[in-house]
Amino acid sequence: MISGQYLARRLCYCALSFLVCVTLTFFLLHLMPGDYITNYLLWLANKVPKEAVEQFYLEFGLNLPLHEQYILYIINILHGHWGYSYAYGQPVFSMIMDKLGWSLVLLVPATILGILLGTVIGAWSGWRSGGKKDLAIFNIMIIIRAIPEFWWAIMAVMIFAFYLQWFPLGGYASISVLSTGISFMDVLHHAILPIALMTFFIATGNYYVMRNSMITVIGEDYITTARAKGLDERGILWRHALKNALLPMVTITTFECAAIITGNVFVETIFSWPGIGYMTTEALRMRDLPLLEGIFLLDSLFTIGAMLLADILSSMIDPRIRMGRDE
Amino acid sequence: MSRKILLWGSIVVLCIYIGIACAAPLIAPMGPDAITGRPLQSPDPVHLFGTNNVGQDIFSQLIWGARITLLFGFFSAGLSVLISTMFGIILGYYGGIVDEIASRIIDVVIPLPTFVLLIVLTTFFSPGILTVSILMGVLSSIFGIRIIRSQVLSIARMEYVEGAKAIGASDFHIMYRHILPNVMPLVMVRFVSSSQHLLVMGVGLSFLGMWDTSTVDWGTMIQNAYSEGGVALGLWWWILPPGIAVIGISLALAMIGYSFEEKFNPRVGVNRI
């Protein structure tokens, strides 16, 4: 169980972490060569009238002292005013929210499938650890992990989309949607390859955790006890080993749900999928600092939230974890 | 038995890579930027892997690219390990209020998404190879500080440390002569695994377009081949060599990392390769 005091302290840490992020983005924006408004307006038009600049200064509070600007910035962030992108001239927050949906189209199925696959293979491999089949799987997983993600994605495009032509080369819909409208089957056809790849990555990551967890659990005394009692192996696996070995997966799962950007920046870029990962690459190429900072803020919010959630969930599931008592 | 062969094989591969990187001017027939042929030439005896879209020799680029790719991989990993070892030992040895404050700071900083933070910071600073390596090193050291600190905590309570204190050894002497050798295996494992990790990450970042294409490393070569039609035209000799080069070094480092971990950490003995 989780104690109220511990929860309060944890929440304080989360708030502090986010404050660090916000402070960082604030100072980066301020230390940038040239100021934000001039840069922003120059992106929009070559010649900017003086009145417009002054108007913007007043509106953004750039004439205030630095500490007041800082407080204003935090208030703005909390209200969803995350500044304007240099390259697109649009509010960062709404741009990110537009792309978030498309990222989730890939991420939700890939995470679910990847976790299931990784857990099942990992559990089996850990249960049979030391055997020939386990070692074979383990070595294959090491090799898969050592090859960079973008290389797998390029190879997949090259083989399945270019040579075999089973799937389109990229994008999220065919050109025919202009006349027929967007259809589920069409998007699915475009999404299968990236989803399969991401499932593959997530599964290999989960495999290690699950296998290690399983090996640790098998070494515990209660497994020996269960064997001594004469329970059959299948019963031990399902009733005793698996339940306990699944615990670390809660943490991993929440983390994977949070990794909306790092999880798929390469896959989205290579498949030109219009999600947050692709937007990150585009913003990086155009050196669009405000947009990147917005993406950073969103990602840190997700990660911080996921860490908190993982702590609370695992303490609820496992009665042995009594957070805040023995600290 | 086969593990030993794998380990030594990986070490040999690693040495070959380092040798190629060091001897790049002797091996590469042409400069990395020199335009030496027609664009998109197929492989022939002069251009072993053909030429790219502006007529630069791909084989020479591959050899010169090894320098930059290995440099940022090992440099950032070295920096990361140096920082985490130094702070880990100091925090773990002295303990007390400084350790408490530092641990709380690490608690606050750990949830920040490193990869995006890295992209934001490199966009802010000029995105040169050196800047990116330093940033990668610093950002990835935070987690290492924690690991090494916890190891040092138990070592600092050992009797031989107390004995050294009793005979009047200075703090620096104890940290350098008694604690450092005991965390060295852990440091080695961290170095190998983070050099693999950071090298792949750096190649990935340069693939995304972190620095301009005039800097020739394997990431920019793959990016160039991919975006300029190496895939669409079916020119496999353009895109495959840098990719296979990355995979080779990454696999070798991963294998060495696993073998080291197994050697130095008795707890992973069960899941041996």
Interface residues (C-beta under 8 A of the other chain):
Chain A: Y13 C14 L16 S17 V20 C21 L24 T25 L28 L31 M32 S129 G130 L135 F138 N139 I142 I143 R145 A146 I147 P148 E149 F150 W151 I154 V157 M158 F162 L169 R211 N212 I215 G219 A259 I261 T262 V265 F266 T269 I270 T280 T281 A283 L284 R285 R287 D288 L289 L292 E293 I295 F296 D299 S300 T303 I304 M307
Chain B: D107 V108 V109 P111 L112 P113 F115 V116 L117 I119 V120 L121 T123 F124 Q196 V200 V203 G204 F207 L208 G209 M210 I222 Y226 V231 A232 G234 I239 G243 V246 I247 S250 L251 L253 A254 M255 Y258 V270 N271 R272 I273
